Amino acid sequence: MAIKFKKLVRKNIRKTLPGEKLQEHGITFEKLKSGDGKYTVNVMVDGVRIHRVIGKESEGVTRKQAEDFIEQARTDARKGRLNLPKGRKVVLGFREAAEKYLATLEKGNGKDLYMKKFRFDGHLKPFFKDKPIAKITSFDIERYKKHRQEEGAKPGTINRELSAFSHLYTKAIEWSWIDHKPFAVKKLKEDKGRIVYLTPEQIERLLEAAKQDQNEHVYPFIVIGLESSMRKMEILSIRLEHIDTDRRVIYIPHAKGGAREQPITQRLADFLTGYIETAEPGQEWLFPSLASRTGHTVSIEKPFRRVVKEAGLDEKEVVRHTLRHTAITHLVQAGVDLPTVQRISGHKSFDMVVRYSHQNGKHIDSAMNKLEKRYQIAQ
């Protein structure tokens, strides 16, 4: 049965003066000093107080959207009660669910664990806190997206966080914590922008600056990134036993796209041979760290930024991932076919490799020049 309104009707809303409010059935309309109107809701649903800002009139928000939000919250609550897995007596809060999710993935050799932990601990858990996972709605997710955008996060960064968030729910259903996803995740549109990569001259400056830096790990980190296209954590978590210099490969057990063997150049194989020969007895990692819980270095941001600055490069443009972009871009520009580039880079999606071909066209110009010379058509 539809709710009947007596106070919060169009006639009264139009008459409301700046600073005045109209409240009815858990919905509040407030006339702001700017003349704009703002809708909020404040209701109890299954013993949980829900207080949300729905939006402003200037954003196209009406009383109907506030009503829809309340009805959706109550519907989700009913579903949560009806679909609660058998035998479960305790409502699982988001923070607890995230910790159990990460711990379970770690036991089962889950992929991209370092970044998943970073996203949950740094952003998702502080925002959703202990709200029951069965009661998080699409509206909550939209609030999260807005919150992260206000913090300055880029669409791509937010989308990676939403992917981790959504994967938690996929596993929660698989592990019978909940029966269904109580929301739909809509990703933000990403601006692909241009791919930043280093020229040979810039590479030389960067390596020279790295050689002079006080941090002993930053130079080999940069060399490996440029000579292999490996990602940051793939490099920092290299085990000595996984380096095969004879076959010129490095085994990566927990790569983003699944375990793989990373091809390396002969120059890098020779470089790593020297490191292996001088390793301490019993040394397990290429980049060991006694202070790290994992046993290996997990952060190299500060020395890397220091080296970039010393090399006279832009710290905002040249980041750790630029090493990967550089290696892949130069492979494409050297005329290496894209399936082979994908095999070397470890990209799961071929479309990602195609981006390098589209955005770095020097090799295409060279190819067309060769075609022109083959024909030698007289003008």
C-alpha positions as CSV (number, residue, x, y, z in Angstrom):
1,M,0.0,0.0,0.0
2,A,1.4,3.4,-1.0
3,I,2.3,5.8,1.7
4,K,0.1,9.0,1.8
5,F,1.8,12.3,2.4
6,K,0.1,15.4,3.9
7,K,3.1,17.6,4.7
8,L,5.7,16.6,2.1
9,V,3.7,17.5,-1.0
10,R,4.6,19.6,-4.0
11,K,2.6,22.6,-2.9
12,N,4.3,22.8,0.6
13,I,7.7,22.0,-0.9
14,R,7.4,25.1,-3.2
15,K,6.4,27.3,-0.3
16,T,9.3,26.2,1.9
17,L,11.7,29.1,2.7
18,P,15.6,28.8,3.0
19,G,16.5,27.2,6.3
20,E,13.1,25.5,6.8
21,K,12.5,21.7,6.8
22,L,9.6,19.4,6.0
23,Q,9.6,15.9,7.6
24,E,7.3,13.0,7.1
25,H,7.6,9.2,7.0
26,G,11.3,9.3,7.6
27,I,12.0,11.7,4.7
28,T,13.2,15.3,5.3
29,F,13.2,18.1,2.7
30,E,15.4,21.0,3.6
31,K,15.5,24.3,1.7
32,L,19.1,25.5,1.5
33,K,20.3,29.1,1.6
34,S,21.2,28.8,-2.1
35,G,17.6,28.1,-2.9
36,D,18.3,24.5,-3.7
37,G,16.4,21.7,-1.9
38,K,18.0,18.6,-0.3
39,Y,16.4,15.3,0.5
40,T,17.5,13.0,3.3
41,V,16.1,9.9,4.9
42,N,16.3,8.7,8.5
43,V,14.6,5.4,9.2
44,M,14.9,2.2,11.2
45,V,15.2,-1.0,9.2
46,D,15.4,-4.3,11.1
47,G,16.8,-2.5,14.1
48,V,19.4,-0.6,12.2
49,R,19.3,3.2,11.9
50,I,19.7,4.3,8.3
51,H,20.5,8.0,7.8
52,R,21.4,9.0,4.2
53,V,21.6,12.1,2.1
54,I,19.7,11.2,-1.1
55,G,20.6,14.4,-3.0
56,K,19.6,17.8,-4.2
57,E,16.8,19.1,-6.4
58,S,19.4,20.6,-8.7
59,E,20.7,17.0,-9.3
60,G,17.3,15.8,-10.3
61,V,16.4,14.2,-6.9
62,T,12.7,14.1,-5.9
63,R,10.7,12.8,-3.0
64,K,10.0,9.6,-5.1
65,Q,13.7,8.7,-5.1
66,A,13.8,9.0,-1.3
67,E,10.7,6.7,-1.1
68,D,12.4,4.2,-3.5
69,F,15.5,4.2,-1.3
70,I,13.5,3.4,1.8
71,E,11.5,0.6,0.1
72,Q,14.7,-0.9,-1.4
73,A,16.3,-0.9,2.1
74,R,13.3,-2.7,3.5
75,T,13.2,-5.2,0.6
76,D,16.9,-6.0,1.1
77,A,16.3,-6.5,4.8
78,R,13.5,-9.0,4.0
79,K,15.7,-10.9,1.5
80,G,18.5,-11.0,4.1
81,R,16.1,-12.6,6.6
82,L,14.6,-15.1,4.1
83,N,17.8,-16.1,2.5
84,L,20.1,-16.4,5.5
85,P,22.1,-19.6,5.1
86,K,21.0,-22.5,7.4
87,G,22.9,-22.8,10.6
88,R,24.2,-19.3,10.6
89,K,23.3,-17.4,13.8
90,V,25.7,-14.5,13.7
91,V,25.4,-11.6,11.3
92,L,28.7,-11.2,9.5
93,G,30.0,-7.6,9.4
94,F,32.0,-6.2,6.5
95,R,35.3,-5.8,8.4
96,E,35.1,-9.4,9.8
97,A,34.1,-10.7,6.3
98,A,37.0,-9.0,4.7
99,E,39.5,-10.4,7.1
100,K,38.1,-13.9,6.7
101,Y,38.1,-13.5,3.0
102,L,41.7,-12.5,2.8
103,A,42.8,-15.2,5.2
104,T,41.0,-17.9,3.2
105,L,42.5,-16.7,0.0
106,E,46.0,-16.7,1.5
107,K,45.6,-20.3,2.5
108,G,44.4,-21.2,-1.0
109,N,47.1,-19.2,-2.8
110,G,44.8,-16.5,-4.0
111,K,45.9,-14.1,-6.7
112,D,47.0,-10.5,-6.3
113,L,46.8,-10.8,-2.5
114,Y,49.1,-7.9,-1.7
115,M,46.9,-5.4,-3.6
116,K,43.7,-6.9,-2.3
117,K,44.9,-6.4,1.2
118,F,46.0,-2.8,0.4
119,R,42.5,-2.0,-1.0
120,F,40.6,-3.6,1.8
121,D,42.8,-2.2,4.7
122,G,43.3,1.2,3.2
123,H,39.9,2.0,1.8
124,L,37.1,-0.5,1.9
125,K,37.2,-1.6,5.5
126,P,37.4,2.0,6.9
127,F,34.4,3.0,4.9
128,F,32.0,0.1,5.3
129,K,33.2,-0.8,8.8
130,D,31.0,-3.4,10.6
131,K,27.9,-3.0,8.5
132,P,26.4,-6.5,7.8
133,I,27.4,-7.6,4.4
134,A,23.9,-8.7,3.6
135,K,22.6,-5.2,4.1
136,I,25.1,-3.2,1.9
137,T,23.1,-1.8,-1.0
138,S,23.8,-0.3,-4.4
139,F,23.3,3.1,-2.7
140,D,26.1,2.4,-0.3
141,I,28.4,1.6,-3.2
142,E,27.5,4.8,-4.9
143,R,28.4,6.7,-1.7
144,Y,31.7,4.9,-1.6
145,K,32.5,5.9,-5.2
146,K,31.6,9.5,-4.5
147,H,33.8,9.4,-1.3
148,R,36.8,8.1,-3.1
149,Q,36.4,10.6,-6.0
150,E,36.3,13.4,-3.4
151,E,39.6,12.0,-2.0
152,G,41.1,12.4,-5.5
153,A,41.2,8.7,-6.5
154,K,41.1,8.1,-10.3
155,P,38.3,6.0,-11.9
156,G,40.7,3.2,-12.6
157,T,41.8,3.0,-9.0
158,I,38.2,3.0,-7.7
159,N,37.2,0.3,-10.3
160,R,40.0,-2.0,-9.0
161,E,38.7,-1.5,-5.5
162,L,35.2,-2.3,-6.6
163,S,36.5,-5.5,-8.3
164,A,38.0,-6.6,-5.0
165,F,34.8,-5.7,-3.2
166,S,32.7,-7.7,-5.7
167,H,35.0,-10.7,-5.5
168,L,34.5,-10.9,-1.8
169,Y,30.8,-11.3,-2.4
170,T,31.3,-13.9,-5.1
171,K,33.3,-15.9,-2.6
172,A,30.9,-15.2,0.3
173,I,28.1,-16.9,-1.8
174,E,30.5,-19.8,-2.7
175,W,31.3,-20.2,1.0
176,S,27.7,-19.9,2.1
177,W,28.1,-16.7,4.1
178,I,25.2,-15.2,2.2
179,D,22.8,-16.4,-0.4
180,H,23.0,-13.6,-3.0
181,K,24.6,-10.3,-3.8
182,P,22.3,-7.5,-2.4
183,F,23.5,-5.0,-5.0
184,A,24.8,-4.3,-8.5
185,V,28.2,-2.8,-9.0
186,K,28.5,-0.2,-11.7
187,K,32.0,0.6,-12.7
188,L,33.2,4.2,-13.5
189,K,34.1,5.1,-17.0
190,E,37.9,5.2,-17.3
191,D,39.9,7.7,-19.2
192,K,42.5,5.5,-20.8
193,G,44.7,8.4,-21.6
194,R,48.2,8.1,-23.1
195,I,50.8,5.5,-22.1
196,V,53.9,7.1,-20.6
197,Y,57.1,5.3,-21.4
198,L,60.8,6.2,-21.3
199,T,63.1,6.9,-24.3
200,P,66.5,5.2,-24.5
201,E,68.1,8.5,-23.3
202,Q,65.8,8.8,-20.3
203,I,66.5,5.1,-19.4
204,E,70.2,5.8,-19.4
205,R,69.7,8.8,-17.0
206,L,67.4,6.8,-14.7
207,L,69.8,3.9,-14.5
208,E,72.8,6.2,-13.8
209,A,70.9,7.9,-11.0
210,A,69.8,4.5,-9.5
211,K,73.5,3.3,-9.4
212,Q,74.4,6.3,-7.3
213,D,71.4,6.0,-4.9
214,Q,71.9,4.9,-1.3
215,N,69.2,2.2,-1.6
216,E,70.8,-1.1,-2.7
217,H,67.6,-2.5,-4.1
218,V,66.4,0.3,-6.4
219,Y,69.0,-0.2,-9.2
220,P,68.3,-4.0,-9.7
221,F,64.5,-3.3,-9.3
222,I,64.7,-0.8,-12.3
223,V,66.9,-3.1,-14.4
224,I,64.5,-6.1,-13.9
225,G,61.5,-3.9,-14.7
226,L,63.0,-2.6,-17.9
227,E,64.4,-5.9,-19.1
228,S,61.3,-8.0,-18.3
229,S,58.1,-5.9,-18.1
230,M,57.3,-7.5,-14.7
231,R,55.0,-5.8,-12.3
232,K,56.2,-4.2,-9.0
233,M,55.3,-7.0,-6.6
234,E,56.3,-9.7,-9.1
235,I,59.8,-8.2,-9.0
236,L,60.0,-7.6,-5.2
237,S,58.8,-11.2,-4.4
238,I,61.3,-13.0,-6.6
239,R,62.7,-16.1,-4.9
240,L,66.3,-17.1,-5.9
241,E,65.2,-20.6,-6.5
242,H,62.7,-19.3,-9.2
243,I,65.4,-17.7,-11.3
244,D,66.6,-20.0,-14.2
245,T,69.4,-18.1,-15.9
246,D,70.1,-21.1,-18.3
247,R,66.6,-21.1,-19.7
248,R,66.3,-17.3,-19.2
249,V,63.0,-17.3,-17.3
250,I,61.8,-16.3,-13.8
251,Y,58.9,-18.4,-12.4
252,I,56.1,-16.2,-10.9
253,P,53.8,-18.3,-8.8
254,H,51.3,-15.6,-7.9
255,A,51.1,-13.4,-11.0
256,K,48.0,-11.3,-11.6
257,G,46.9,-13.5,-14.5
258,G,47.9,-16.7,-12.8
259,A,51.3,-18.5,-12.4
260,R,53.6,-18.1,-15.4
261,E,57.2,-18.2,-16.5
262,Q,58.6,-14.7,-17.3
263,P,61.0,-14.6,-20.2
264,I,64.1,-12.4,-19.6
265,T,66.9,-11.0,-21.8
266,Q,70.4,-12.6,-21.8
267,R,71.7,-9.3,-20.4
268,L,69.3,-9.6,-17.4
269,A,70.2,-13.3,-17.0
270,D,73.9,-12.4,-16.7
271,F,73.0,-9.6,-14.3
272,L,71.1,-11.9,-12.0
273,T,73.8,-14.6,-12.2
274,G,76.1,-12.1,-10.3
275,Y,73.4,-11.5,-7.6
276,I,72.9,-15.3,-7.1
277,E,76.6,-16.0,-6.8
278,T,77.0,-13.3,-4.1
279,A,73.9,-14.2,-2.1
280,E,74.2,-15.0,1.6
281,P,74.0,-18.7,2.6
282,G,70.3,-19.6,3.1
283,Q,69.1,-16.4,1.4
284,E,65.5,-17.0,0.0
285,W,64.6,-13.8,-1.7
286,L,66.3,-11.6,-4.3
287,F,65.2,-8.5,-2.3
288,P,65.3,-9.7,1.4
289,S,64.1,-7.6,4.2
290,L,64.3,-8.5,7.9
291,A,61.8,-5.8,8.8
292,S,59.1,-7.1,6.5
293,R,56.5,-9.7,7.6
294,T,56.9,-11.5,4.3
295,G,60.6,-11.7,4.5
296,H,61.1,-9.6,1.3
297,T,60.9,-5.9,0.5
298,V,57.3,-4.8,-0.3
299,S,57.8,-1.0,-0.8
300,I,60.3,0.8,-3.0
301,E,58.3,4.0,-3.6
302,K,60.5,6.5,-1.8
303,P,63.9,5.5,-3.4
304,F,62.2,5.2,-6.8
305,R,60.8,8.7,-6.6
306,R,64.2,10.0,-5.4
307,V,65.9,8.4,-8.4
308,V,63.4,9.7,-10.8
309,K,63.9,13.3,-9.5
310,E,67.7,12.9,-9.6
311,A,67.4,11.8,-13.3
312,G,65.5,15.0,-14.1
313,L,62.2,13.2,-14.9
314,D,58.7,14.1,-13.8
315,E,57.8,12.3,-10.6
316,K,54.1,12.6,-11.3
317,E,54.4,10.9,-14.7
318,V,57.2,8.4,-14.2
319,V,56.0,5.9,-11.6
320,R,57.0,2.3,-10.9
321,H,54.6,0.9,-13.5
322,T,56.3,3.1,-16.1
323,L,59.1,0.5,-16.3
324,R,56.5,-2.0,-17.4
325,H,55.0,0.4,-19.9
326,T,58.5,1.1,-21.3
327,A,59.4,-2.5,-21.8
328,I,56.2,-3.3,-23.6
329,T,56.2,-0.2,-25.7
330,H,59.7,-0.8,-27.0
331,L,58.8,-4.4,-27.8
332,V,55.9,-3.2,-29.9
333,Q,58.0,-0.5,-31.6
334,A,60.7,-3.1,-32.4
335,G,58.1,-4.9,-34.5
336,V,57.5,-7.9,-32.2
337,D,54.0,-9.4,-33.0
338,L,51.4,-8.7,-30.4
339,P,50.7,-12.3,-29.3
340,T,54.4,-12.7,-28.5
341,V,54.3,-9.3,-26.6
342,Q,51.3,-10.7,-24.6
343,R,53.3,-13.8,-23.8
344,I,56.2,-11.7,-22.5
345,S,54.1,-9.1,-20.6
346,G,51.7,-11.7,-19.0
347,H,48.6,-9.6,-19.9
348,K,45.5,-11.7,-19.4
349,S,43.6,-9.6,-21.9
350,F,44.8,-9.2,-25.5
351,D,43.0,-5.8,-25.7
352,M,45.4,-4.4,-23.2
353,V,48.3,-5.2,-25.5
354,V,46.5,-3.7,-28.5
355,R,46.4,-0.4,-26.6
356,Y,50.2,-0.2,-26.9
357,S,50.0,-0.7,-30.6
358,H,47.3,2.0,-31.0
359,Q,49.1,4.6,-28.8
360,N,52.6,4.1,-30.0
361,G,52.6,4.4,-33.8
362,K,56.3,4.7,-34.7
363,H,56.5,1.1,-35.7
364,I,53.4,1.5,-37.8
365,D,54.9,4.5,-39.7
366,S,58.0,2.4,-40.3
367,A,55.9,-0.4,-41.7
368,M,54.1,1.9,-44.1
369,N,57.4,3.3,-45.3
370,K,58.6,-0.3,-46.1
371,L,55.4,-0.8,-48.0
372,E,56.0,2.3,-50.0
373,K,59.5,1.2,-50.9
374,R,58.3,-2.2,-52.0
375,Y,55.9,-0.7,-54.6
376,Q,58.2,2.1,-55.9
377,I,55.2,3.5,-57.8
378,A,56.2,6.4,-60.0
379,Q,54.4,9.7,-59.4
